[in-house]
């Protein structure tokens, strides 16, 4: 059961990470990274962020780059949220492939109608 504080911090981290990735991907054309959901541990030390990456063909490569640069993303998050959080959580990134799954289901349904 998540507390109100955890939910509030999850929303804050999701908003700030989305803004960080928006600014970073503005330099690379044709790439879009959005944060679909964040979860934080009960002790507020670890945050899991689920990323939706377009184009999905390069998702593994982009997720690998983000994971390698997690320290710099955490630093930037600390600069933005340092006044609101005592401890900046360790960041772990995961791929949210729910949109690809939805597309696959749509393709299967379209084949059944044909």
C-alpha positions as CSV (number, residue, x, y, z in Angstrom):
1,X,0.0,0.0,0.0
2,X,1.5,3.3,-1.1
3,X,1.3,6.3,1.1
4,X,0.2,9.7,0.0
5,X,3.8,10.9,0.3
6,X,5.1,8.1,-2.0
7,X,2.4,9.0,-4.6
8,X,3.3,12.7,-4.5
9,X,7.0,12.0,-4.9
10,X,6.3,9.5,-7.8
11,X,4.4,12.3,-9.6
12,X,7.1,14.8,-9.0
13,X,9.9,12.5,-10.2
14,X,7.8,11.5,-13.3
15,X,7.2,15.2,-14.2
16,X,10.9,16.1,-13.7
17,X,12.2,13.1,-15.6
18,X,9.9,13.8,-18.5
19,X,11.1,17.3,-18.7
20,X,14.8,16.2,-18.5
21,X,14.3,13.6,-21.3
22,X,12.3,16.1,-23.4
23,X,15.2,18.6,-23.3
24,X,17.8,15.9,-24.0
25,X,16.0,14.3,-26.9
26,X,15.3,17.8,-28.5
27,X,18.8,17.6,-29.8
28,X,18.3,14.2,-31.5
29,X,15.7,14.3,-34.3
30,X,13.2,11.6,-34.6
31,X,13.6,10.2,-31.0
32,X,10.9,10.6,-28.3
33,X,11.3,9.4,-24.7
34,X,8.4,9.7,-22.3
35,X,8.0,8.5,-18.7
36,X,4.8,6.5,-18.5
37,X,5.0,5.5,-14.8
38,X,7.2,5.8,-11.8
39,X,7.3,3.8,-8.6
40,X,9.3,4.6,-5.5
41,X,10.3,2.2,-2.7
42,X,8.8,2.7,0.7
43,X,12.0,4.1,2.1
44,X,12.2,6.5,-0.8
45,X,15.7,5.4,-1.8
46,X,15.0,3.7,-5.2
47,X,12.8,5.0,-8.0
48,X,11.8,2.8,-11.0
49,X,10.9,4.7,-14.1
50,X,9.1,3.0,-17.0
51,X,10.0,4.7,-20.3
52,X,8.1,4.6,-23.6
53,X,10.6,5.1,-26.4
54,X,9.8,6.0,-30.0
55,X,11.0,4.6,-32.4
56,X,10.6,1.2,-30.8
57,X,13.3,-0.3,-33.1
58,X,15.9,1.7,-31.2
59,X,14.4,1.3,-27.8
60,X,17.0,-1.1,-26.4
61,X,19.9,1.1,-27.6
62,X,18.3,4.3,-26.2
63,X,17.4,2.5,-22.9
64,X,21.0,1.3,-22.6
65,X,22.3,4.9,-23.1
66,X,19.9,6.2,-20.5
67,X,20.9,3.5,-18.1
68,X,24.7,4.2,-18.6
69,X,24.0,7.9,-17.9
70,X,21.7,7.3,-14.9
71,X,24.2,9.2,-12.6
72,X,24.0,12.4,-14.7
73,X,20.2,12.1,-14.9
74,X,20.1,11.6,-11.1
75,X,22.3,14.7,-10.7
76,X,20.0,16.8,-12.9
77,X,17.0,15.5,-10.9
78,X,18.7,16.5,-7.7
79,X,19.3,20.0,-9.0
80,X,15.6,20.3,-9.8
81,X,14.1,18.5,-6.8
82,X,16.8,19.1,-4.2
83,X,14.7,21.6,-2.2
84,X,11.7,19.2,-2.1
85,X,13.5,15.8,-1.4
86,X,15.9,15.1,1.3
87,X,17.5,12.1,-0.5
88,X,17.5,11.9,-4.3
89,X,16.6,8.3,-5.1
90,X,18.7,5.9,-7.1
91,X,17.2,5.6,-10.6
92,X,16.4,2.4,-12.4
93,X,15.0,2.5,-15.9
94,X,12.8,-0.1,-17.6
95,X,11.2,-0.3,-21.0
96,X,7.4,0.2,-21.1
97,X,6.4,-1.8,-24.2
98,X,2.6,-1.6,-23.6
99,X,2.1,0.5,-26.8
100,X,3.9,-2.1,-28.9
101,X,1.7,-4.8,-27.2
102,X,-1.5,-2.8,-28.1
103,X,-0.3,-2.5,-31.7
104,X,0.3,-6.2,-31.9
105,X,-3.2,-6.9,-30.6
106,X,-4.7,-4.5,-33.2
107,X,-2.8,-6.3,-36.0
108,X,-4.1,-9.7,-34.8
109,X,-7.6,-8.3,-34.7
110,X,-7.3,-6.8,-38.1
111,X,-6.1,-10.1,-39.5
112,X,-9.2,-11.9,-38.0
113,X,-11.6,-9.4,-39.7
114,X,-10.0,-9.9,-43.1
